[in-house]
C-alpha cells in the first residue's frame, strides 16, 4: 500500500477538509472559509481548479459541519502556506471557533479491470 501523504509531490495535491465549528460559531466561521481559497489562490499556492464547499449534516450526530475540497499546487504549498502571514491571518482565527478539523489528502484509485 502506498503512502498517500506525499509532502514533496511536484503534482497537485487534492485535499478534503472537514470543519466542525463550535455551537453558535457558524456565522463567525463562514467568512473565514469564504476567504480561504481566494487567499491561497492570490499567493499562487493552489491550482486554478475552483474549490467546492458544502454544508454537510451528520445524521447520527445530528449536527452540521462544512466540507471544502481544493488542490494545493504541489506538495510543498501547504508548508509555504504555514509560513505566510496572509494565510495565517485566515487560519489562526479558525482555531478558537472550531471543535475539530479533519484534513484528508485524497488519492484516486485506478480502475482494476
C-alpha positions, 0 to 999 in steps of 0.5 A: 500500500502506498503512502498517500501523504506525499509532502514533496509531490511536484503534482497537485495535491487534492485535499478534503477538509472537514470543519466542525465549528463550535455551537453558535460559531457558524456565522463567525466561521463562514467568512473565514472559509469564504476567504480561504481559497481566494487567499491561497489562490492570490499567493499562487499556492493552489491550482486554478481548479475552483474549490467546492464547499458544502454544508454537510449534516451528520445524521447520527450526530445530528449536527452540521459541519462544512466540507471544502475540497481544493488542490494545493499546487504541489506538495510543498504549498501547504508548508509555504502556506504555514509560513505566510502571514496572509494565510495565517491571518485566515487560519489562526482565527479558525482555531478558537471557533472550531471543535475539530478539523479533519484534513484528508489528502485524497488519492484516486484509485485506478480502475482494476479491470 
